């Protein structure tokens, strides 16, 4: 239905309530990727990858002072034929999809005791989703999860985060040739939770990966989805929906690394913000390496500011090392309600309160529809309605 007003990249709304910025060079890490936490300096907030993050609210995840004194309960519900295992740190399947790129991810990799590995056999086509429930039971925890699809397998995976925890995790998605995987990661934490995670996807030849990240709850949520390709013909779609309330910090930092020829990617993230000190950060990095001829990529971020006192930092980055591409582009826009849209609806007899709801629901509709799991879509629509009741009620 309705979109956020198209305020161009590099401009700000009145009072600097929302800010969009742009760089032509992809964000660089302060240290090279490594599985060893000792290879990363303790961040101080001046580093490019940490300058938006409230380090003092990470509960020690970034500086080594956090102790694994709590727990999370993980329950996996999988259709017949799917193999679910709990493995030790020495399992050879761990770490194949990517390497930690910041200190928190490296800390998580160094500190977890057991990992969960979910395997979908080759050519298996699942008719029901795999559901992974991650429930925080207080305290600090470190976790590692691997989802692997064999060649030409097809699956939908829902990872649902609830409860209260300070959680640092790495999640890996490994797609065999021709496989199709849709992953829905829901962050519906309690108000005081802290969640920092790196998501690594390795997309095989002619495979299709779709990620849908939905973030509502938590005090601080900092997610780092990353995609690389293991062969030509791979496709990746990264969708995101976030609703940031007063005092919350929600940060999504994406990297799509086009490292092989003839692959595609499409990134669409949308957020709504309300309340004092609501802060959303979106960093979208796309790197097209010299070998990645025939790449086709686009990324977009849209933000809708519902009240005064909220702030958005939106930074799309695109780095191209070869001229032999199909297409590449990015866009970012942040703004308030469009008065013309509201007037159009109100002129047809719709009360202002309901008109505002329709605008926001229309803003998020295309992303909710990407989930493809009916009960989860209904739950998220209800959650959006609950947020809107607070915003415009």
C-alpha positions as CSV (number, residue, x, y, z in Angstrom):
1,X,0.0,0.0,0.0
2,X,1.9,3.0,1.3
3,X,5.7,3.8,1.3
4,X,7.8,6.1,3.5
5,X,8.4,9.5,2.0
6,X,11.3,9.4,-0.4
7,X,13.9,11.5,1.4
8,X,17.1,10.9,-0.5
9,X,20.3,9.3,0.7
10,X,22.5,11.8,2.5
11,X,19.7,14.0,3.8
12,X,17.9,14.3,7.2
13,X,14.5,15.1,8.4
14,X,13.8,18.2,10.6
15,X,15.7,18.2,13.9
16,X,17.9,15.4,12.7
17,X,15.4,12.9,14.0
18,X,16.4,10.5,11.3
19,X,19.7,10.4,9.4
20,X,20.7,8.7,6.2
21,X,24.3,8.5,5.1
22,X,26.2,7.0,2.2
23,X,29.7,5.7,1.4
24,X,31.0,4.4,-1.9
25,X,33.5,2.1,-0.1
26,X,32.2,-1.0,1.8
27,X,32.7,-0.9,5.5
28,X,36.1,-2.4,6.6
29,X,36.6,-4.3,9.8
30,X,39.3,-3.1,12.2
31,X,40.8,-6.6,12.2
32,X,40.8,-9.5,9.7
33,X,38.3,-12.3,10.2
34,X,39.4,-14.9,12.7
35,X,38.0,-17.6,15.0
36,X,40.3,-16.4,17.8
37,X,39.0,-13.6,20.0
38,X,42.5,-12.6,20.8
39,X,42.9,-11.4,17.2
40,X,40.4,-8.6,17.8
41,X,41.2,-5.5,19.8
42,X,38.6,-4.5,22.4
43,X,36.4,-1.9,20.7
44,X,36.1,1.6,22.1
45,X,33.3,2.9,19.9
46,X,35.5,4.9,17.5
47,X,35.9,2.0,15.1
48,X,33.8,2.1,11.9
49,X,32.0,-1.1,12.8
50,X,31.2,-0.1,16.3
51,X,30.6,3.7,16.1
52,X,26.8,3.3,16.3
53,X,26.7,0.6,18.9
54,X,26.1,1.4,22.6
55,X,29.0,-0.7,23.9
56,X,28.1,-0.1,27.6
57,X,24.8,-1.9,27.0
58,X,26.4,-5.1,25.6
59,X,26.9,-6.4,29.1
60,X,30.5,-7.2,28.6
61,X,30.1,-9.3,25.4
62,X,32.6,-7.0,23.6
63,X,35.4,-6.8,26.2
64,X,35.6,-10.3,27.6
65,X,34.0,-9.5,31.0
66,X,30.8,-11.4,30.3
67,X,30.7,-14.8,32.0
68,X,28.5,-17.6,30.7
69,X,26.4,-17.9,33.9
70,X,23.0,-18.2,32.4
71,X,21.4,-20.3,29.8
72,X,19.1,-20.6,26.8
73,X,16.8,-23.5,26.1
74,X,16.8,-24.7,22.5
75,X,14.1,-26.9,21.1
76,X,14.1,-28.2,17.5
77,X,10.9,-29.4,15.9
78,X,11.8,-31.0,12.5
79,X,9.9,-33.1,9.9
80,X,10.8,-36.8,9.4
81,X,14.1,-37.4,7.7
82,X,15.8,-34.3,9.1
83,X,18.8,-35.1,11.2
84,X,19.2,-33.0,14.4
85,X,22.5,-33.4,16.3
86,X,24.3,-31.9,19.3
87,X,28.0,-31.9,18.6
88,X,31.3,-30.8,20.2
89,X,33.6,-28.0,19.3
90,X,35.8,-30.3,17.2
91,X,33.1,-31.2,14.7
92,X,34.4,-30.6,11.2
93,X,31.1,-29.1,10.0
94,X,31.5,-26.0,12.2
95,X,32.9,-22.8,10.7
96,X,32.5,-23.7,7.0
97,X,30.1,-20.9,6.1
98,X,32.2,-18.0,7.4
99,X,34.6,-16.6,9.9
100,X,33.8,-14.2,12.8
101,X,34.4,-10.6,11.7
102,X,34.2,-8.8,15.0
103,X,35.2,-9.5,18.6
104,X,31.7,-10.5,19.8
105,X,31.3,-13.1,17.1
106,X,34.8,-14.4,17.9
107,X,34.0,-14.5,21.6
108,X,30.9,-16.5,20.8
109,X,32.9,-19.0,18.7
110,X,35.6,-19.3,21.4
111,X,33.1,-19.8,24.3
112,X,30.3,-22.1,23.2
113,X,30.5,-25.7,24.5
114,X,28.2,-27.5,22.2
115,X,26.7,-26.7,18.8
116,X,23.4,-27.8,17.2
117,X,23.6,-29.2,13.6
118,X,20.4,-29.6,11.6
119,X,20.9,-31.5,8.3
120,X,18.4,-31.8,5.5
121,X,19.4,-34.7,3.2
122,X,20.0,-34.2,-0.5
123,X,16.9,-34.0,-2.7
124,X,14.6,-33.9,0.3
125,X,11.7,-31.4,-0.2
126,X,10.1,-30.5,3.2
127,X,6.4,-29.7,3.3
128,X,6.6,-28.4,6.9
129,X,9.0,-25.9,8.3
130,X,11.8,-26.8,10.7
131,X,11.2,-24.8,13.9
132,X,14.0,-23.8,16.3
133,X,12.8,-22.2,19.5
134,X,15.5,-20.3,21.4
135,X,14.3,-19.2,24.8
136,X,16.4,-17.1,27.2
137,X,16.3,-18.1,30.8
138,X,18.4,-15.3,32.2
139,X,22.1,-14.6,32.4
140,X,24.7,-14.8,29.6
141,X,25.0,-17.6,27.0
142,X,27.1,-18.4,23.9
143,X,25.7,-20.5,21.1
144,X,26.4,-22.0,17.7
145,X,23.9,-23.3,15.2
146,X,24.5,-25.0,11.7
147,X,21.7,-25.5,9.2
148,X,22.9,-27.6,6.2
149,X,20.9,-28.5,3.1
150,X,22.1,-31.3,0.7
151,X,22.1,-30.8,-3.0
152,X,18.6,-30.0,-4.4
153,X,17.0,-30.1,-1.0
154,X,14.3,-27.5,-0.1
155,X,13.4,-26.3,3.4
156,X,12.0,-23.5,5.5
157,X,13.6,-22.8,8.9
158,X,12.1,-20.6,11.6
159,X,14.4,-19.5,14.4
160,X,12.3,-17.9,17.1
161,X,14.0,-16.0,20.0
162,X,12.1,-15.2,23.1
163,X,12.6,-14.7,26.9
164,X,15.4,-12.9,28.6
165,X,19.2,-13.5,28.0
166,X,22.5,-11.9,27.0
167,X,23.2,-14.0,24.0
168,X,26.2,-14.0,21.6
169,X,25.9,-16.5,18.7
170,X,27.0,-17.6,15.3
171,X,24.5,-19.2,12.9
172,X,25.6,-20.9,9.7
173,X,23.6,-21.8,6.6
174,X,25.3,-24.2,4.1
175,X,23.4,-24.8,0.9
176,X,24.4,-27.5,-1.5
177,X,24.2,-27.1,-5.3
178,X,20.6,-26.4,-6.4
179,X,19.2,-26.3,-2.8
180,X,16.5,-23.8,-1.7
181,X,16.5,-22.5,1.8
182,X,14.2,-19.9,3.4
183,X,15.2,-18.8,7.0
184,X,13.0,-16.6,9.2
185,X,14.8,-15.3,12.3
186,X,12.5,-13.6,14.8
187,X,13.8,-11.5,17.6
188,X,10.9,-11.2,20.0
189,X,12.9,-10.8,23.2
190,X,11.8,-9.4,26.5
191,X,12.7,-5.8,27.1
192,X,16.1,-6.3,28.9
193,X,17.6,-8.9,26.5
194,X,20.8,-8.4,24.6
195,X,21.4,-10.3,21.4
196,X,24.4,-10.1,19.2
197,X,24.8,-12.6,16.3
198,X,26.6,-13.2,13.0
199,X,24.7,-15.1,10.4
200,X,26.8,-16.7,7.7
201,X,25.3,-18.2,4.5
202,X,27.3,-20.1,1.9
203,X,25.2,-20.5,-1.2
204,X,26.1,-23.3,-3.6
205,X,26.0,-23.4,-7.4
206,X,22.5,-22.5,-8.6
207,X,21.2,-22.5,-5.0
208,X,18.6,-20.1,-3.7
209,X,18.8,-18.5,-0.2
210,X,16.2,-16.3,1.3
211,X,16.6,-14.7,4.7
212,X,13.8,-12.9,6.6
213,X,14.9,-11.1,9.7
214,X,12.2,-9.8,12.0
215,X,13.2,-7.7,15.1
216,X,10.8,-6.4,17.7
217,X,12.1,-7.0,21.3
218,X,15.2,-6.6,23.3
219,X,17.2,-3.8,24.8
220,X,20.0,-4.1,22.3
221,X,19.9,-6.3,19.2
222,X,22.9,-6.4,16.8
223,X,22.7,-8.8,13.9
224,X,25.3,-9.3,11.2
225,X,23.9,-11.3,8.2
226,X,26.6,-12.2,5.6
227,X,26.3,-14.1,2.3
228,X,29.0,-15.6,0.1
229,X,28.7,-17.9,-2.9
230,X,30.3,-21.3,-3.5
231,X,29.6,-21.4,-7.2
232,X,28.0,-19.5,-10.1
233,X,24.2,-19.2,-10.5
234,X,23.5,-18.6,-6.8
235,X,20.7,-16.2,-5.7
236,X,20.3,-14.5,-2.3
237,X,17.3,-12.5,-1.1
238,X,17.7,-10.7,2.3
239,X,14.6,-9.2,3.7
240,X,14.2,-7.4,7.1
241,X,11.5,-5.9,9.2
242,X,12.1,-4.0,12.5
243,X,10.0,-2.0,14.9
244,X,12.1,0.0,17.3
245,X,10.5,1.4,20.5
246,X,11.6,4.0,23.0
247,X,15.1,3.3,24.3
248,X,15.7,0.3,22.1
249,X,18.8,-0.1,19.9
250,X,18.4,-2.3,16.9
251,X,21.3,-2.7,14.5
252,X,21.4,-4.8,11.3
253,X,24.8,-4.9,9.5
254,X,24.7,-6.8,6.2
255,X,27.4,-7.9,3.7
256,X,26.8,-9.7,0.4
257,X,30.1,-10.8,-1.0
258,X,29.8,-11.5,-4.7
259,X,32.9,-13.5,-5.0
260,X,32.0,-15.7,-8.0
261,X,30.5,-15.0,-11.5
262,X,26.8,-14.8,-12.4
263,X,25.1,-14.6,-9.1
264,X,22.2,-12.4,-7.9
265,X,21.3,-10.6,-4.7
266,X,18.4,-8.5,-3.5
267,X,18.2,-6.7,-0.2
268,X,15.1,-5.0,1.2
269,X,14.9,-3.9,4.9
270,X,12.2,-1.7,6.4
271,X,11.8,-0.3,9.8
272,X,9.4,1.8,11.9
273,X,10.5,3.8,15.0
274,X,8.6,5.4,17.9
275,X,9.5,7.0,21.2
276,X,12.4,8.8,22.8
277,X,15.9,7.4,22.0
278,X,14.6,4.7,19.7
279,X,17.6,4.0,17.5
280,X,17.8,1.9,14.4
281,X,21.0,1.3,12.4
282,X,21.1,-0.4,9.0
283,X,24.4,-1.0,7.3
284,X,24.1,-2.6,3.8
285,X,27.5,-3.6,2.3
286,X,27.7,-5.2,-1.2
287,X,31.1,-6.1,-2.6
288,X,31.4,-7.2,-6.2
289,X,34.9,-8.8,-6.5
290,X,36.9,-8.7,-9.7
291,X,36.1,-12.3,-10.5
292,X,32.3,-11.8,-10.1
293,X,31.4,-11.0,-13.7
294,X,27.7,-11.0,-14.5
295,X,26.6,-10.0,-11.0
296,X,23.1,-8.5,-10.6
297,X,22.5,-6.8,-7.2
298,X,20.3,-4.2,-5.5
299,X,19.8,-3.1,-1.9
300,X,17.2,-0.9,-0.3
301,X,16.4,0.4,3.1
302,X,13.3,2.3,4.1
303,X,12.4,3.8,7.5
304,X,9.2,5.3,8.8
305,X,9.6,7.6,11.9
306,X,6.3,7.7,13.9
307,X,7.2,10.1,16.7
308,X,9.8,12.7,17.7
309,X,12.9,11.6,19.5
310,X,13.7,8.6,17.3
311,X,16.9,8.2,15.1
312,X,17.9,6.2,12.1
313,X,21.4,5.7,10.7
314,X,21.1,4.1,7.3
315,X,24.3,3.5,5.3
316,X,24.2,1.6,2.0
317,X,27.7,0.7,0.6
318,X,28.5,-0.6,-2.8
319,X,32.0,-1.5,-4.0
320,X,32.5,-2.8,-7.5
321,X,35.8,-4.2,-8.7
322,X,34.7,-5.2,-12.2
323,X,32.8,-3.4,-15.0
324,X,31.3,-6.6,-16.4
325,X,28.1,-6.7,-14.4
326,X,24.4,-6.9,-15.2
327,X,23.4,-4.3,-12.7
328,X,24.1,-2.8,-9.3
329,X,22.3,-0.2,-7.2
330,X,21.2,0.9,-3.8
331,X,18.7,3.3,-2.1
332,X,17.9,4.6,1.3
333,X,15.0,6.8,2.5
334,X,13.8,7.9,5.9
335,X,10.8,10.1,6.7
336,X,7.5,10.6,8.6
337,X,4.0,9.8,7.6
338,X,3.0,11.2,4.2
339,X,0.2,13.8,4.9
340,X,-1.2,13.3,1.4
341,X,-1.7,9.5,2.0
342,X,-3.4,10.2,5.3
343,X,-5.6,12.9,3.7
344,X,-6.5,10.5,0.9
345,X,-7.7,7.9,3.3
346,X,-9.4,10.3,5.7
347,X,-11.2,11.9,2.8
348,X,-12.9,8.5,2.2
349,X,-14.3,8.4,5.7
350,X,-11.5,6.5,7.5
351,X,-10.6,7.9,10.9
352,X,-7.1,9.2,11.3
353,X,-6.1,6.5,13.8
354,X,-7.2,3.8,11.4
355,X,-5.6,5.6,8.5
356,X,-2.2,5.6,10.2
357,X,-2.5,1.9,10.9
358,X,-3.3,1.2,7.2
359,X,-0.3,3.2,6.1
360,X,2.1,1.3,8.4
361,X,0.6,-2.1,7.6
362,X,0.9,-1.3,3.9
363,X,4.5,-0.3,4.5
364,X,5.4,-3.7,6.0
365,X,3.0,-5.9,4.0
366,X,5.4,-7.1,1.2
367,X,7.9,-8.2,3.8
368,X,5.5,-10.1,6.0
369,X,4.3,-11.9,2.8
370,X,7.8,-13.1,2.1
371,X,7.7,-15.4,5.2
372,X,5.4,-18.0,3.7
373,X,4.4,-19.6,7.1
374,X,0.8,-18.7,7.7
375,X,0.7,-19.0,11.5
376,X,3.9,-16.9,11.9
377,X,2.6,-14.3,9.5
378,X,-0.5,-13.9,11.6
379,X,1.5,-13.6,14.8
380,X,3.7,-10.9,13.3
381,X,0.8,-9.0,11.9
382,X,-0.7,-9.1,15.4
383,X,2.6,-7.9,16.9
384,X,2.7,-5.0,14.4
385,X,-0.9,-4.1,15.5
386,X,0.2,-4.2,19.1
387,X,3.1,-1.8,18.3
388,X,0.8,0.5,16.4
389,X,-1.6,0.7,19.2
390,X,1.1,2.1,21.3
391,X,2.2,4.5,18.5
392,X,-1.1,5.9,17.3
393,X,-3.5,4.7,19.9
